[in-house]
Each structure stands twice: as C-alpha cells, then as structure tokens.
Amino acid sequence: MCRSIKVLRERDVAADDDEIAAAALQYVRKISGYRAPSKANEEVFNAAVDEIALASKRLLTTLRYGARA
C-alpha cells in the first residue's frame, strides 16, 4: 500500500469528512491504477470512493481507543 496515506485515527482529534474522502480517493486511485477515470468509468470510480469513505468513517467512529489487537 502507498506509504503516503495519512493515518486518520488519532485519540485527540477526529478525522473530518474531507480527510476521510481524500484518503478514500487515494485508496481507489491506488487499487484501480487510475489517477482520474475515463468518462466511461467515472460513475463507478466515484461510487467506490463514496463507499470506502462511508466505511472508513464508520470504522473511525466505532473504534475503541486503548484496545489492542
């Protein structure tokens, strides 16, 4: 995975929606191999970004800090 993806889980400061969306976009770009999708793939690309952002926000809001794996 790309090392430049920022860790969004911090104890003191919650990640905002823009940070989560940016991380989701970066992830979809990485796994799809596209920096920007063609018109034919734009809808599915953007839907993937939205789904990943939603799942990421859900994860970040439900993690219990202090718990270790």
Buried (B, 14 or more C-beta within 10 A) or exposed (E): EEEEEEEBEEEEEEBEEEBBBBBBBBBBBBEBEEEEBEEEEEEEBEEBBBEBBEEBBEEBEEEEEEEEE
